[in-house]
Amino acid sequence: MLQAYIGIVSRQGLELFCPENPETVRFLWRRVQREAGRVACFWSVVADESATIILSALHSGFRGEALALLQRESRECGLFVPSDKERLQTA
């Protein structure tokens, strides 16, 4: 089954990878604002099996490999910036 995920990426690779929900989006956006320019938020749609492998690599400390897996296994993906309304709610 396909699921939507969001997370944070940096030059070192995948930093955070979790199922998408509104509370998580706000949390991640606040973190990205604190680390301005060093990290970015992303969204992705991947199969459950792929998400398990990506999380395993991430939890084992293989951030670069986890990002490569995410890029290879994603059905759709991209960077995101919350809407103006979402930004005002977190300000």
C-alpha positions as CSV (number, residue, x, y, z in Angstrom):
1,M,0.0,0.0,0.0
2,L,1.2,3.5,-0.8
3,Q,1.6,6.1,2.0
4,A,2.5,9.7,2.2
5,Y,5.6,10.6,4.3
6,I,7.3,13.8,5.2
7,G,10.7,14.5,6.6
8,I,13.8,16.6,6.7
9,V,16.9,16.3,4.5
10,S,20.3,17.8,4.9
11,R,23.6,17.6,3.1
12,Q,24.4,14.5,5.2
13,G,21.2,12.7,3.9
14,L,17.9,11.9,5.4
15,E,17.4,13.4,8.9
16,L,13.8,12.5,9.7
17,F,11.2,10.4,8.0
18,C,7.6,9.9,9.2
19,P,4.0,9.5,8.1
20,E,2.3,12.7,7.0
21,N,-0.1,14.4,9.3
22,P,-0.9,18.1,10.0
23,E,0.8,18.2,13.5
24,T,4.0,16.7,12.0
25,V,4.1,19.2,9.2
26,R,4.0,22.1,11.7
27,F,6.7,20.5,13.9
28,L,9.0,19.9,10.9
29,W,8.5,23.4,9.5
30,R,9.4,25.0,12.9
31,R,12.6,22.9,13.0
32,V,13.6,23.9,9.4
33,Q,13.1,27.6,10.4
34,R,15.4,27.2,13.4
35,E,18.1,25.6,11.1
36,A,17.6,28.1,8.3
37,G,19.5,27.0,5.1
38,R,20.9,23.8,6.5
39,V,17.9,21.5,6.1
40,A,14.8,21.3,4.0
41,C,11.3,19.7,4.4
42,F,10.2,17.1,1.8
43,W,7.2,15.0,1.0
44,S,7.1,11.6,-0.6
45,V,4.8,8.7,-1.5
46,V,6.3,5.3,-1.0
47,A,5.1,1.7,-0.5
48,D,5.0,0.4,3.0
49,E,7.7,-2.1,2.3
50,S,10.0,0.6,1.0
51,A,9.3,2.8,4.0
52,T,10.3,0.0,6.4
53,I,13.7,-0.4,4.6
54,I,14.3,3.4,4.5
55,L,13.5,3.7,8.2
56,S,15.8,0.8,9.0
57,A,18.7,2.5,7.2
58,L,18.0,5.8,8.9
59,H,17.8,4.2,12.4
60,S,21.1,2.4,11.7
61,G,22.8,5.7,11.1
62,F,23.0,5.4,7.3
63,R,21.5,8.8,6.4
64,G,23.0,9.1,3.0
65,E,21.9,5.6,2.0
66,A,18.4,6.2,3.5
67,L,18.1,9.3,1.2
68,A,19.3,7.3,-1.8
69,L,16.7,4.6,-1.0
70,L,14.0,7.3,-0.6
71,Q,14.9,8.8,-4.0
72,R,14.9,5.5,-5.7
73,E,11.7,4.1,-4.1
74,S,9.5,7.2,-4.2
75,R,6.6,7.1,-6.5
76,E,6.4,10.9,-6.1
77,C,8.4,13.3,-4.0
78,G,9.5,16.9,-3.7
79,L,10.4,19.7,-1.3
80,F,7.7,21.7,0.3
81,V,7.1,25.0,2.0
82,P,3.9,25.5,4.1
83,S,1.3,27.9,2.9
84,D,1.1,31.4,4.2
85,K,-1.8,30.3,6.5
86,E,0.3,27.5,8.0
87,R,3.3,29.8,8.5
88,L,1.1,32.3,10.4
89,Q,-0.2,29.5,12.6
90,T,3.4,28.5,13.6
91,A,4.6,32.1,14.1
